[in-house]
Amino acid sequence: MTAEQQAIVGLLNQVAVGKSKSITADEIYSQLISQGHQLFQGRTQEHVRQIVRDLVNSQVELIGSTSTGYFILSNVDEARDSIQSLKGRADKIHDRADNLEGLWNSQNPNNIV
């Protein structure tokens, strides 16, 4: 695990175990900066989100997310909710891409994507 990953996981384990204690990427960033983590200096909350995605995608940490932030999964219900939320968002993004493609193609019949 990188130093940045360790810092985020450490913070989540300190303050965000369980869905009810979720914290946003901005809060993670702000707290790590206030704790003196220079690795995050000049970065953005998008950088924090990317690190969290990497931690989950590489199957390193059980980090859930909601519209209110990130948290360490603490029970099976939180895991189910987080998984369903991600799948629902993926479906909506896929639908939006299909709709954009259809709209483009209908308005640009000589330049189909």
N, C-alpha and C positions, 0 to 999 in steps of 0.2 A: 504494500500500500504506500502511496506517495505521502509526503508530509501534509499536503493539502487535504487529501482524503482522510488521513488520521485526525487532522484538526476538526474537520466537519463531523466525522463519526464520534469523536470525543465530545464535542459540544452537544450533538443530538442525544448521546447517552446521558449527559448531565442534565439537560433541561427539557428534552422532548421525547420521553418514553411514553408511548400511548397517544392515540389520536387527539384526546382532549388537550394535550400539551403541544400540539403542532406549532411550528414556527416557520415564518416565511423565509424565502431566500434572502431578502433584504435584512431581516433580523439576524440570520446566520452570519451574513457578511459583516454587519455592524458589530455584532458581538465578538467575532474573531478579530476584527480590526482593533476594537477596544481592549482586547486581551493581548494586543501586541503582536499578532501574527502578521509579520511583514510580507509573507508570501501572497497575501491578498491585497496588498497596497496597489492601487491603480487598477484593480480588477473591478468587475461589476457583478451584480447579483446573477446575471446570465452565466457567468463563470461558475458560480456556486451551483446553479441548476444543472450545468453540464457535468460537474463532478458527481452530483447525486445520481444523475442518469447513469454515469459510468459505473458507480458503485453497485447499482441495482443490476445493470445489464451484464456486468462481469460476475454476478452472483456472489458478491462479497458481503453485502449488508442487507438486512431486512428493513428497508426504508419505505414507508408508505407515504402517500401524498393525498391531499384534499385541496379544495379551493382556499383553505386557511393555512396551508403550509405543509412542511415535511415533519415526519416523526418516525421513531423506531417502533415497528410493529410489536404489540405486546400480547395479542391474542388472535385466535383464529377468525373471529368476526372482523377485526381490523384488516387482516390479510384478505379475506373475501371481499370486503368493501373496496379496498385499494385496487385489487385485481379487476373487479367489475368496473370501477371508475376508469381505469386505464383502457380497458376494452371498449367501453362506451365512447370515450374520447377518440379512440382510433377509428371507430365506425363513423363518427361524425366528421372527422377529418377526411376520411375516404369519400364520404358522400359529398362533401364540399368540393373536393378535387374533381369528382365526376361531374358535378353541376357546373363548375368553372369550365371544364373541357367542353361540355355540351353547349354552353353559352358562347364560348369562343367560336366553336365550329359552326354554330348557327349564324353568327354574325360575320364570319370570315370563311365562307364556303370555298374560296379559292386558296386558302392557306390553312388547311386542316391540321390540327395537332393530334 
